[in-house]
């Protein structure tokens, strides 16, 4: 039985990560049907935004290194790509959604900003097992190939997810491949930045701001994804979308129950 995989990302359909991933899956996974639908340009850090106030346009593209691979470039966000693929373009839903391979890690609270993870979240919301894949650092061809080949070895086991509640798994690979120590199943850690807004003046004399900043190195326990990747491990983090803080609900019942909402 063949496996249908939807591939997307937030770096854009022409980025190296998605090209290497698609080519590797095409070569090494038997009886695998690939649908490649990704933004027409980089959409990093766009989160889970969707397009509602302008039309989405889709253009068929050929992959440079393999004319047998066809993809669709969308002038929208990563979440748009997954929604559009499943609800409009594909004849039937895929068995698996893979988002990536992203250049740069998506760890800890950064998943809230990440277009890569948001595309996988959209697949999860639609009831499909989904993976978000990222390589720490600036990324290079060898790192992307390693990550892609690792996923090829993983996919036969992932077929079992079709009989489970759909899962969302965030996988991050260290940047230095020759120092990889193994794999850790982790929780999301914390990432804090020392942000700065540089004030500038454009050629017309109008001011604007450019966001910059640096990561604050907070040491965490061994079970966090941030710590695992910093120590040379591949981090594998199951992520959930339902974020209600249930333990706070009884206290809120008491507080809000005392407030008179009448408008006399």
N, C-alpha and C positions, 0 to 999 in steps of 0.2 A: 504494500500500500504506500503510495507516494505521500510526501509531506509538503504542504503549501506554506511557504514562509513569506511574510510581508516584511520588507526591509526599508527603513527610513532613517533619518538623522536630523541634526540641526545645523551641521556644518555645510550643508548643501550637497546636491546630487553629484557635483563634480569634485568633491573633496576626496582625498586619498583614502581615508578610513572606510568610507562606504564602498569605494571601488575595490579595495583589497578584500573586504568582507564578501562582497557579492561574487567576485571572481573565485575566491577560495571555496565558498559554498558550492558554486557551479561545478568546480572541478572535483570536489571530494565527497559530496553527499549524493549517494545514489538515489534515484527516483525522487528528486527534490524539485518542486516547482517554485520559482522565485518571482515575486512581484516587487519591483523597486520603485517606490514612490516617495520623493523627498523634495524639500524646498529647492527653488531654482537658484538660491544664493544663501549665504550664511545667515542663520537665525539664532545664533547662540544667545543664551541668557534671556530668552523671550518667555520662558515659563510655559504656562498652559493656555496662552492666548489663542483665541480663534477669530476668524475673519467673518464679520457680519455686515459690514457697510460698504463692501465693494465685491465685485465678482471674482471668483477663483478661476484662474486660467491654467490649463494643463497642456504641456507640450511633450511629445514623445522625443526621447533622446537615445542615442546609441553610445555605449561605453567604448572609450577610446581603444582599450586593449583587447576587447572581445566583441566583435560585431554581433555575436549571438545573444548578447545580453541587451535587453531593452528596458528602459526605465521611463518614468514620467516625472517631469519637473513641474512643480506647483508654485505659483506665486503667493504662497501662503505660509503658515506656520507649521511646525512639526505636528502639532495636534490636528490642524487642518488636514494634513496629508493622510493621517490614519483614518480620520472620520470620512474623508472623501473616498479613500480607497475602499473601505469596507462597505460604505452605504451607497456608492455611486459607480465606481469604476470596476471593481472585481465582481465576477459572476457569483462567487460564493465567498464567505469569510475565510481567512487563512487559519491554519492550525497554530501558527506561532507568529508573533510580532517581534522583530529585533530592531532596536534603535541604536545606531552607531556605525562604525566605531568612532567615538568622539575623540578629538584631539584635546587632551586635558582631562583631569579627573572630575568626577561628579560625586563628591563625598559629603557626608553629614548634611547639614542644613542647606547646602548648595543645591540639593535636589529640588528645592522649592523654586529656584530660578531657572533650572536647567530645561532647555528645550528637548534635549536628548531623553531625559527621564520622563518629561511630560508626554512625549510621543508614546513611550511604553505605558504610561499611566492610562492614556486614552485607549490603548488596546485592552488593558486590564478592565477598564470600565465597561468595555463592550463585550466582556466575557471571554477574552482570548489570553492564554498564557503569553507573557511578554518579558523581554530582556532589554535592559539598558546596558550598553557596553562602552567603557571609556578607558583610555590609556593616560596615565599621569604624565606630566611634563608636556613638552612641545610635540611629542609623537614623532615617529619616523617609520620608514617602510618596514624595517625588521620588527618593530614593536607591533605594528598593525598586523603583520603576517602571523606573528606568534599568537596574538589574541584571536585572530580569525581561525587559525588551526586548532586552538584550544576549544573554541566553540564547536567546530566540526566534530571533535571527539565527544563533546558533551551532548550534542543533539540527539543521538540515539537514546540516551537516558531521558531526555526531555520529552520524548514522545509519550512517556507515561503520564505527563501532566494533563493530557487530554482527558484522562479519567478522574482527575482531581478538580477541586475548586480552582479556577484560574489563578495563577500566581503572577506576581510582579517581582522580578529579581534584578537588583542593581549590582553589576559586576565591574570592578575597577582593577586594572592591571598596573603594577609598578612600572616606572619609566625605564629602570635598568634591568634588562632581561636576564643578564648573566648572574644576577644576585637574587633571583626569585627563590624564596625558601619553601613555598608551598601555598596552600589555600586555607583561608579562615572564613568561617561563617560568622558574620558580624552584625552588630546593630549600627544604626546611623549615629555618627558622632556629632560634634559641634565644630562649626567653622566660623571664626570671627575675623573681620577685616578692620583695619585702621583706614577708613575711607577719607579721601580728600577730594574737594571739588576745586579744580583750578579755574580761576576766572580769566577769561580771555576776551579780546575785542576782535570782531570780524572786520573785513575790509570796508564795510559800510558804517563802521563806528558803533555797532550794536554789541552789547556784551552777551556772552554765553558761558556755559560751564562745562568742563570736561571731567567726568568721574574717573578717579584713579584710586589706588589704595594698595595695601600689602596685607598678606595673610598673617594673622597673629598665631604664633606657634603655641597652641595650648596642648600640653601633654594629657593624654587620656588613658583610660584603662585598656588592657589588651583586647577587649572585646569590641572596640569601636572600629569602624571602617577606616577612619582617618589614621589611627594608630597602626592598623594592620598594613596598610599600603606604605606608610613611612618606614616600616620595618622590613619591607621587601616581600610581603605576602599579597596574593590575589585576594581581594575582599569580595565576598558574596553576601549580599544583604537582601533579605526578603522585606519588601516595603508594602505597607497597607495604606489605603486611601481614606478609609473611615477614621476621622480624627476626633470624634466626640470624646470629651473628657468626662467619662461617666461618673467617676467618683465625686465630681464637683456638683452634680445635679441635685442631690438632696439639700445641700447648703443653699443653692440658688432657689430651690423651692421655698425655703424658709424666708429668704431675703425678699424675693419678689412677691411672695404671698402677703407680705405686710404692707405693700405699697398700694395706696388707693389710686386707681386709674380713672376715677370719675372726674368730669370736667365741669363742676358746678361753678 
